[in-house]
Amino acid sequence: MRNTVHLNPLDVSGMPCGMGSGCLVRCGGIKLLLSVSHLLRATHQWNLHVKSYPPPRYTQAYQFGAPTTVKRLSLSNARKVSLDFFAVPIPDEVTPIHQEVRGIHAIIDGAAKRVFEFDEITEPSSSEEYAFFGLTQGLQAGVLFECVPIHVSRLKFCGENQRSLIFELPYAHPGHDFFKGCSGAPIVDSRGRLVSLVQSGSLRSNRVLGYPLSKYAAAIAAISMEHTPHDDFMPSTNQTSIPS
């Protein structure tokens, strides 16, 4: 559960209006937030959820700056193809916390969210089982940062195409609404190594598609090399506290 961080898009008034997932990876001394770029279609302003506080109930969030997206250029085809991936550096002091929310008054602090190391990114194997943890629509309407946790395990890697890794669910696909908010969640192997980010799924074939991180690991390294650990990543709004 600590592998996944919670993201919220912001509407024109600056309030959260949806959800997505992602993970943190440290590369070259830079902490990067990774997720899938199709989340950016709704809005280009997103928050990284940091921590919730008990009554008077407010949420600490970090509004990150413009992310870097990636395109693939083939030697046999000059047309650039956009990949479903983005990365953005965040300050080291921004530390999302895994918490349990029990009722309207009880918020139980847990440990800091995991930060993967760059060398923990690995290739998939058909002999492994995989899992991901995502965050879906909140239990109560209007409670913007409190979500239902979804844990999916026993995924089997069964192939890949040009843009995605393909994982088979151990049961019939329960419908896209069941996984709404899981896009960008890290898919890990039995040793906790980072393999992929959830992109989409197929009802007909009971499969989940994931972004192939190891194939484009050089892009992650290149993004981190554009910065130093002393860069100021804080956008003009800095960290914000948004009532929930």
N, C-alpha and C positions, 0 to 999 in steps of 0.2 A: 504493500500500500504506500510505502514511503517512496517508491520509485516515481510516482506520477505527481506532477504539479497541476493545479487547477487554473484555467484561464477564463477570463470573461471579456466578451466584446462590449464596447460602450456605445450607447446611442448618442444622438445629437445633443442631448442634455448632459452627457457625461455619466449616465447611469448604466449599470450592467444590464444586458438584454439577451443573454444566452450563455453558453459555456463551451469549453473545449478542454483538451488535455495536452500535456507536454512533459518534457523531462529536462534535467540539468546535466550538462557534461562539462568537465574541466579539461581544457586543452591549451597547452603552452602557458599555463598560469592564468588563463582567462576562463571565467565561468560563463557558459553559453546556455541560453534557453533554446531548445529544439522543439519544433512541432511541424505540422503539415500546413502547407500554404493555402489549401482550399478553405481553411478557416478565415482567411483574410478577405474573402470575397464579400462578406456581409458588411464589414467595416474595417478600416485600417487602424483603429484605436482599440487597444486591448490592455487589460490589466492582468498581472500575475498575482494571484491570491497569496497573501503572506500569512495572515493570522486573524482569527476571530476573537472577540472579547465578550465577556458576559455583560448583562445589563449595566448600562443603557444600550447594549448590543450595537457594536459597530465593527467594521472590518478594515484591517490594514491591507492595502494593496499597493503594488508597484506598477505604474503605467510606463511600459517600456517603449523605447524609441522605434524608429523605422527598422524593420527586420531586413535581413539579406535573403533573397530567394536565389534559386539555382536553376540554370538552364543547361541542357546537354546539347552539344554540337557534334554531329557525326561527320566523319571524313567522307562518307559516301552521300551525305545529304546536308547541304549548307543551311537547311532550315533549323533554327533553334527550337528545342522542345523544352517547355517549362516543366520542372520536376516538382512533385508535391511535397515540398520541404522548405522550411525557413529556419534561420538561426539568428539570434540577437544576443549580444553581450549584456550582462547585467552586473551591477556592482556586487562585490564579494560580500558586503555587509547585508545585502538583501537575502534573508534566509527564510524561505517558506517553511511552515511548521505543519506536520501532520497532527490533526486534532480529531477527537470524537465529540459530536454535538448530541447531547441527550436531553431532549425537551427544550423549553425556551430559556431555562436558567443555567443548565449544566453544560459547560464546555471543558472537556478534559484535554489538557495539553499532552502532546506526545513528543516524539523526537523530531529533529530537523529532517526535512526531505533529503533524500539521498542525492548526492552529486556523483554521477558516474565519472570515472576516469576515461580519457580518450582511448587508452589501450584495452578497455573493457568492451569496446565495440568489436563484434565478431561475426563471422559468417554463419548462416543457418546450416543445419544438418538434418537429414531425414531420420537419423537415429535418436534425436533429441525430442523432448516435449517442451512446449513453450507456454507462457502465460502473460496476461496483462491485467492491470487494474485501472479501471476508468471511473469517471464521475458523471452521473446522469442527472436528469431533472430533479429539482428539489422536492422534498416531501410536501412542503406547504407552499401554495401560491404566494408570491411576494417575498419569500425568504430567498434572497438572491444568491447567497454564497453557501447555502447548506444543501448538500447533494446526497443522492443515494449511491453508495459505493457498489461497483460491479467488478467482481473478480472472475476472470475466465482463465481456466487452466486446461491442461492436457491437449493443447493445440499441437497439431503435427504439421511440419513443413512438407509440402507436397509439390513444390516447383516454383517457377518464377517466370515473369514476362519482362519486357524491356523496362517497365517502370515500377514493378511491384514484386514483392515476395508473396507467395500464396500459402496460407495456413488453413488446415481443415479443422472445423469445430468438432468436438466429440459428441454433439447432439444437433438436432434440427435447429436451424437459425430461428431465433425467437422474434425476429422482426427488427427493422431499422430503428424504431422508436426505443426499443429496449437498450440499444447501444448509443443513443443520442447523447453527445457530450464526450464520448470515448475517443473521438478522432484526435490523433497526436499522442495517445498513450503509449508508453514504451512497452515493447514486447521483449521479454527476457527468457533465457534458457534456464535449465535446472540449477545452474551455478550462479545465476543472477547476472549473467553477462548480457549486454545490450545488443539486440539483433535488428530491431525494426521499430517503426512507429505505425500505429493503426491508421489506415487510410479509409477503408470502406469495407463492405461485405456483400455477399451474394446470397440471397434467399434460396435460389434454385439449387446452388451447389453446396450450401452450408459452409461457405468459406469466408475467411477474413483476408483482406489484402493489406500489406504493410510496406512502408518505404524501406528500400534496401540500404541501410546505413553503411555497411562495410563497403559496398560498391562505390559510394560517393564520400568515403571518409576523407579523401584529399580535399574536398570542398569545405568540410568542417574545419580542417587544419588551416586552410587558406583564410577562412573568415576570422579565425582566432589570431592569425598572424598580422591582421590589419590593425590590431590593438595591442596595448601594453597593459600590464596589471594596474598601472597608475592612471589610465584614461578615466575621464569623467563620463560615465554612461547615463547619468541621471538626466531625464528629459526635463523640460521646463516646469512640468507639474510636480516633479519629484514623487515621493511616496504620498499616497492619498488615503484618507480614512473616509470610507463611504458607508453611510447608515444602511443597515440591512433589515 
